Amino acid sequence: MKTRFILIQTSHAGNVGAAARALKVMGFDELVLVAPRWDNVLHREECIQRASGALDVLEKARIVATLDDALDGVSHLCATAMTPRDFGPPTRAPREHLARLAASSPPPQGVAFLFGPERFGMSNEDVYRCHVALSIPANPAFGSLNLAAAIQVIAYEWRQALGGYAVQPAAAEAAPADAQAVAGMLAHWERALVDIGFLDPGSPKKLMPRLNQLFNRAQPTAEEIHILRGVAKAMSQAAAGRKP
């Protein structure tokens, strides 16, 4: 779904760069700045540094003079506000509203998220133009978020509402060792436990069956079986008075 993030009268160049990074992390790339403090904000060093790899978002970003100029092609406007207004659009938590918005039929032509200046937030006049005011649930005693942090939260919630991204595992999970390998390791451990005097072979009770059940639940990999057999070997060597 067409998605645009609109920053109104942003005063800190670093926040623009951090916003670009927040968008790219969540797969968005349309950033519009309305009357920012610096005309050259997209080229300022602090902005570029804070973008940290999202220079393509900065290169695509637009600077416009008025909010009207930023609203082409979008039909659903989401204001962001820390506190509800006495008058204006309904105030909703992002997760609640965005889930409904993503599932709406027909979908909106495009969605825009509006963020006001760092010091004062959005003006009432700009909020009144929106369909909803999104308020991020936070500590009631200290609910003020940095602009870039608020953008990251909204971008994340919107991406999740649209289906999200799968978590990429750091490495492929190893398959559990087969039953033969587990049985061999348990036999090795049984000998080692006898060697160190922990297991009485004349009265083993249910120690080994319990260990068998423990390792069945743990589902050790072949590499872990190798480690456990190394431990058993060291136990037997120590019991015999030899160094491992």
N, C-alpha and C positions, 0 to 999 in steps of 0.2 A: 504494500500500500504506500502511496506517495506520502512521504513524511518530511516535514521541514521544522527546523529549530530556529526560532527567531529571538535574537538578543536585542533588547531595546536600550539604547543609550549606555552601553557598557563603558565603564571608565578605566578598567585595568586590562592592559594588553595581555597579561599572562592568563587571565580568565578566558579570553578568546581562544588562545592556543590550547588551554586545558579542555575547553568545550569541544574543540575539533577532535582532540584525542578521545574524549568520552563518546562522541558520535561514532568514530571509526571502530572503536572496540565493540560497539553494539551493531555494527553493520549499516549505519546511516551516514550520509555524506552531504546533506543539504543544509547549509548554514547561511542565515541571512542576518546581517547586522544593520539595525536601524539607528542612524545618527550616532555612531560611537564617538567617544571623546576624541580619538585620534583618527584623522582621515587615512593615515597610512598604517593603521593598527595591524593589518595583515602582514606587514613587512617589518614590524618592529621586532627587535632581537628577543625580547621576553616572550612575545607571542610565539615565535618560531621555536624557541627552546621548549616551551611548555607543550607545544603540539607533539613533540617527541615521536616522530614517525608518521604523523597524520598531516604532512604537508600537502598531500593531494586534496584533503578537505579544505584547507586554507586556500589553495589555488582556485578551487571551485566556488568558494564563498563569495557572496555579493554584499555590497554596502549600498543601502538605499537611504533616502532622506526622510521618508515617513513610513508609518506602519502600513498605510494603504498600499504603498509600493511593494510591500513584502507579502501581500496576501493573495497574489495571483495564483490561481490553480488549486487553492485549498478551500474546503467547505466546512471543516470542523475545527474550531479554534479552542485550544485548551490553555487557559491562563494558569499561572502558578502563583499561589498566595499562601503565606504562612498562617494568616488569620482570616476567618470568613468575614465578608462584608455584610452590612445590614441590608444592602440592596444589590441585586445583580444575579449572575448565574448561580446555580447550586454548587455547593462545595462538596467535593468527593475525594476519597482516597484514590491515588493513582491505580492501584491494583484492581479495585472494585470497578472503577469507570472504564479503564482501558480494556478489561476483559470483555465487557459488554460491547464496547466500541468495535473491537476486532471481530466480534461475532455478528455484528449488525448486518442486516440485509434490507435493501442494498447497502454496500459499504459507502462511506463518504468518498467524495472525489479526491480528497487529500486531507491530511491532518497536519496541523501546525501547533507546536508547543511554544508558548510565549514566556519570556523571562525578562523581568524589569531590571533597572539599574541596581548595582550592588548595595547601595546605601539605603534606598527607600523601597525597592521592589516596584511592582507594576502600579501605575496610576489607576484610580478608579475608572477613568474614562476608557482606558484600554481594557480593563477587566470587563466592563459592561458590554464590550463588543464580542465577548467570548461565549461559547456554549456551556462551558463548565470551568470552575476554578479548582485546580488540583492542589491538594494540601498534603504534603508528605507527613505521615504520622511520626511524631518525634517527641522527645522529652518535653512535657508541657512547661517546665521551668527554663528550658533552653532549647528552643526549636529553630534557631537561626542557622541555616546552612550556607556555606560558601556557594557562590553561583555555580562553579564548575561541578561541585559535589551534587547539587540539586539536579543539574543537567544529567549527570551520570545515573542518578537514581531513576529519573523519568525515562531516560533512554533504555535502561535495563528493564523496567517494568513494561514498556511498550514492546520491546523485543520479546519478552516472555509471553505477552498477550498474543503476539503474532506467531508463536510456536517455539521461540527460543532456539538455542544452539545446543547440540549434544555435547556432553563433557568428553573431551578427548583424553583417553588414558595415557599416562606417561610411557607405558610400555605394555606390550601384549602380556596378558596374564598367563602364567605357566600352568600347564595341565597337572592335575593331581597325579602322584605316583600310583602305579598299579598295585593291586592287592599283593602280588608276589613280592614286590619291593618292600612294602610295609611289613609283611610277615618276616622277611629276612632281617629287617632292622629290629623288629621286636625280639627275634631270637638272639640277636647280637646284644640287645639291652638286657635280656634275661640273664645271659652269661655274665655281663658286666655287673649287674646288680647282685648276683651271687658272689662275684669276686670281691666286692666291697663290703659284703656282709649285710646288705640291705634286704636281700631276699633269701629266705630259708628254703632250699629246694625240697626239704622234707615236709614242709608245711607252707606251700606257696599261697594258699587261700585263693583269693580272686584278683591278686595284684595284676597279673599279666592280662587277663580278660578285660580288666578295667582300663589298663593302658591301651589295649587294642581299641576299645570303644573311644577313648580320648583321641587317639590318632585318626580314627575314622571320622570323627567330628571335625578335626583340624584339617583333614585332607592335605597333608604335606606334599610338596612337589618333589621331584627326583633330586633336585639340588638340596632341599631341606633334609631328605632322607640321608643323603651323603654326609651332611653336617652332623646329624644325630648319630650316625654310625661312627663318625670321628670322635664324638663325645664318649660313646661307649668304649671305644678302643683306648682312649686316654684314661678312663676310669679303671679299666682292667690293668693297664700298665702302672698306674699309680698304686693300685692294690698290690701289685707284684714288686713294688719298690723300685720301679724303673721310671725314668723320665719319659714323658710322652714323645 
